[in-house]
Amino acid sequence: MTTKNKETGAKGEILAQEYFKKLGYEIIETNKRFSRACEIDIIAKDKDTLVFCEVKTRSSDFCGSGFEAITKTKYEHIKTGLFTYLQEHKNYKKFRIDAISITLKPDLKINHLKNI
């Protein structure tokens, strides 16, 4: 991954956190790493539900939306991390996986899919 891609991704994750905070979510952890292949961008709380969120950011929509970059393999890695987290935090009974796609140009667009 190039430095420019990392910067774009980091910017998107900050925007996603701000978006969640505006919705009233509590950010619990960011960039939680479970293994080399498994990292969850945002773990947040939406009322009584734990939200594991994958954030994909694109500088433009020229190559499609960020949602298109969430592969079956990526989704399986998120599930692995989610179940590992729940093993360590048994007090959470409700959870879901969300995805946020952010496009920076020409206009900022934030799309949020709940319970993917």
C-alpha positions as CSV (number, residue, x, y, z in Angstrom):
1,M,0.0,0.0,0.0
2,T,1.4,3.4,-0.9
3,T,1.8,6.3,1.5
4,K,-1.0,8.2,-0.4
5,N,-3.4,5.2,0.0
6,K,-2.6,5.1,3.7
7,E,-3.2,8.8,4.1
8,T,-6.5,8.5,2.2
9,G,-7.5,5.6,4.4
10,A,-6.6,7.3,7.6
11,K,-8.5,10.4,6.6
12,G,-11.5,8.3,5.8
13,E,-11.4,6.5,9.2
14,I,-11.3,9.9,11.0
15,L,-14.3,11.1,8.9
16,A,-16.1,7.8,9.8
17,Q,-15.5,8.2,13.5
18,E,-16.8,11.8,13.3
19,Y,-19.9,10.5,11.5
20,F,-20.5,7.8,14.1
21,K,-20.1,10.4,16.9
22,K,-22.7,12.6,15.3
23,L,-25.1,9.6,15.2
24,G,-24.5,9.2,19.0
25,Y,-22.3,6.2,18.8
26,E,-19.5,5.7,21.4
27,I,-16.2,4.9,19.8
28,I,-14.6,2.0,21.8
29,E,-11.5,1.2,19.7
30,T,-10.0,2.0,16.4
31,N,-7.7,-0.1,14.2
32,K,-8.0,-3.1,16.5
33,R,-5.6,-5.8,15.2
34,F,-6.4,-9.4,15.9
35,S,-3.8,-11.0,13.5
36,R,-1.8,-10.0,10.5
37,A,-4.8,-10.5,8.3
38,C,-7.5,-9.2,10.7
39,E,-7.9,-5.6,11.7
40,I,-11.2,-3.9,12.4
41,D,-11.3,-0.2,11.6
42,I,-13.8,0.9,14.2
43,I,-15.5,-0.8,17.1
44,A,-18.3,1.3,18.5
45,K,-21.4,1.1,20.6
46,D,-24.8,2.0,19.2
47,K,-27.1,2.0,22.2
48,D,-26.8,-1.6,23.4
49,T,-25.3,-3.0,20.2
50,L,-21.6,-3.4,19.5
51,V,-20.7,-2.3,16.0
52,F,-17.7,-3.7,14.1
53,C,-17.2,-1.3,11.1
54,E,-15.1,-1.6,8.0
55,V,-14.2,1.7,6.4
56,K,-13.2,2.0,2.8
57,T,-12.2,5.4,1.4
58,R,-11.7,6.4,-2.2
59,S,-10.3,9.7,-3.4
60,S,-12.9,9.7,-6.2
61,D,-15.6,7.3,-7.5
62,F,-13.7,6.8,-10.7
63,C,-12.9,3.2,-9.7
64,G,-16.1,2.5,-8.0
65,S,-17.3,2.7,-4.4
66,G,-15.4,1.5,-1.3
67,F,-18.1,-1.1,-0.7
68,E,-16.8,-3.0,-3.8
69,A,-13.5,-3.5,-2.0
70,I,-15.1,-5.5,0.8
71,T,-14.4,-9.0,-0.4
72,K,-15.8,-12.3,1.0
73,T,-12.3,-12.9,2.5
74,K,-12.2,-9.5,4.1
75,Y,-15.7,-10.1,5.6
76,E,-14.5,-13.5,7.0
77,H,-11.5,-11.8,8.6
78,I,-13.9,-9.2,10.2
79,K,-16.1,-12.1,11.6
80,T,-13.0,-13.8,13.0
81,G,-12.0,-10.6,14.8
82,L,-15.5,-10.0,16.0
83,F,-15.8,-13.4,17.6
84,T,-12.4,-13.1,19.2
85,Y,-13.4,-9.7,20.6
86,L,-16.7,-11.1,21.9
87,Q,-14.7,-14.0,23.6
88,E,-12.7,-11.3,25.5
89,H,-15.8,-9.1,26.2
90,K,-18.6,-11.4,27.2
91,N,-20.8,-8.6,28.5
92,Y,-21.9,-7.7,24.9
93,K,-24.9,-9.7,23.7
94,K,-25.9,-7.7,20.6
95,F,-23.6,-7.0,17.7
96,R,-23.5,-6.3,14.0
97,I,-21.1,-5.6,11.2
98,D,-21.4,-2.3,9.4
99,A,-19.5,-0.8,6.4
100,I,-18.8,2.8,5.6
101,S,-17.8,3.9,2.1
102,I,-16.3,7.4,1.8
103,T,-15.6,9.2,-1.4
104,L,-13.6,12.4,-1.0
105,K,-13.9,14.1,-4.5
106,P,-15.5,15.8,-6.2
107,D,-17.8,16.1,-3.2
108,L,-17.5,14.3,0.1
109,K,-19.9,11.3,0.3
110,I,-20.4,9.1,3.3
111,N,-22.5,6.0,2.7
112,H,-23.3,3.7,5.7
113,L,-24.6,0.1,5.4
114,K,-25.8,-1.4,8.6
115,N,-25.7,-5.1,9.4
116,I,-23.9,-6.3,6.3
